Amino acid sequence: MKQFIGILLFIAIASGLSSCYNTEIKKPKKLIPKDKFEKIMADIYLINGMSVGVGSQNTLKRVTQSDLYFSVLKKYDVPDTVFVRSLIYYSSFLKEYEKMHVNIIKTLSESEQQFTPKEKLETVK
């Protein structure tokens, strides 16, 4: 669980540091399109939020965070190696990566608004 997150963070940091020395990152042969990558990342962020409650719920104790990550990749039919290479490629272009994150946060906030009540519920005393 924590290993998968650690690996992703290490790869992102390593690619960021290596981009200081090598300004030209070659585009991978199999690159996830930006819009699909944003959808995948939005689902991964949802999983991160969901995994906070996984330890406290008895029914979800058997599901690991890695299982959840791989289920997202399976949902979009993307191999993990392609995802990691795409993550490295997109994160090497910081300004574009930040724009992608703005779109991801916008998508998440729009989906959150669908589930929030429009009116406050009165509590029964």
Number of C-alpha atoms within 10 A of each C-alpha: 13 10 10 12 14 11 12 15 12 12 17 19 15 13 19 18 12 13 17 10 8 11 10 10 14 7 12 12 9 12 16 19 9 14 12 11 20 20 17 21 20 19 18 19 16 12 17 16 11 13 18 11 12 18 14 10 9 9 9 12 12 10 13 14 21 15 12 18 21 16 13 18 19 12 10 13 10 16 11 13 10 16 18 16 18 21 20 22 20 23 20 24 15 12 11 13 17 13 11 19 15 13 16 21 16 13 14 16 11 11 11 10 10 9 8 9 8 8 6 7 7 6 5 4 3
